[in-house]
Amino acid sequence: MREVEIRGYTIRLGQLLKLAGVADSGAEAKALLVDGAVTVNGEREERRGRQLHPGDEVVAAGEALRVT
């Protein structure tokens, strides 16, 4: 699991996917979400604007990420 450090206390899911390099653009992040390729804390997520906090775990396109 790769840790992704954020500034502040929250980050939107779409922003995290771009920050981590999983998605190159907001459109690509949205496509991953629509395809059901993203889970947050073990549950499927489709909202690009979902607020994430330190400790949340995201799996997207086969890559595991932890927000720190």
C-alpha positions as CSV (number, residue, x, y, z in Angstrom):
1,M,0.0,0.0,0.0
2,R,1.4,3.4,-1.1
3,E,0.9,6.3,1.2
4,V,-0.1,9.6,-0.3
5,E,0.5,12.7,1.8
6,I,-1.9,15.6,1.6
7,R,-1.8,19.2,2.7
8,G,-4.6,20.0,5.1
9,Y,-7.1,17.6,6.6
10,T,-9.2,16.6,3.6
11,I,-8.9,16.0,-0.2
12,R,-11.5,15.1,-2.7
13,L,-11.3,11.6,-4.3
14,G,-10.8,12.9,-7.8
15,Q,-7.9,15.1,-6.6
16,L,-6.3,12.2,-4.8
17,L,-6.4,10.0,-7.9
18,K,-4.7,12.7,-9.9
19,L,-2.1,13.5,-7.1
20,A,-1.2,9.8,-6.8
21,G,-0.8,9.5,-10.6
22,V,-3.6,6.9,-10.9
23,A,-5.6,9.3,-13.2
24,D,-4.1,11.9,-15.5
25,S,-7.2,14.1,-15.6
26,G,-10.5,14.7,-13.9
27,A,-12.2,13.0,-16.9
28,E,-10.0,9.9,-16.4
29,A,-10.8,9.8,-12.7
30,K,-14.5,10.1,-13.4
31,A,-14.2,7.2,-15.9
32,L,-12.6,5.0,-13.3
33,L,-15.4,5.8,-10.8
34,V,-18.1,5.1,-13.3
35,D,-16.5,1.8,-14.3
36,G,-16.6,0.7,-10.6
37,A,-12.8,0.5,-10.4
38,V,-12.5,2.5,-7.2
39,T,-13.2,1.5,-3.5
40,V,-12.8,3.7,-0.4
41,N,-12.3,1.8,2.8
42,G,-13.5,-1.4,1.1
43,E,-16.7,0.0,-0.3
44,R,-17.3,0.9,-4.0
45,E,-17.4,4.6,-4.6
46,E,-18.7,6.6,-7.6
47,R,-18.5,10.2,-6.3
48,R,-15.5,12.1,-7.5
49,G,-16.1,14.7,-4.8
50,R,-16.1,12.3,-1.9
51,Q,-14.1,13.9,0.9
52,L,-11.2,11.8,2.2
53,H,-9.3,12.1,5.4
54,P,-6.0,10.8,6.7
55,G,-6.2,7.0,7.3
56,D,-8.7,6.4,4.5
57,E,-7.7,3.7,2.1
58,V,-8.4,3.8,-1.6
59,V,-8.0,1.1,-4.2
60,A,-8.2,2.3,-7.8
61,A,-7.2,0.5,-11.0
62,G,-5.5,-2.2,-8.9
63,E,-3.4,0.3,-6.9
64,A,-3.8,0.6,-3.1
65,L,-3.4,4.0,-1.5
66,R,-3.6,5.3,2.0
67,V,-4.2,9.0,2.7
68,T,-1.7,10.5,5.2
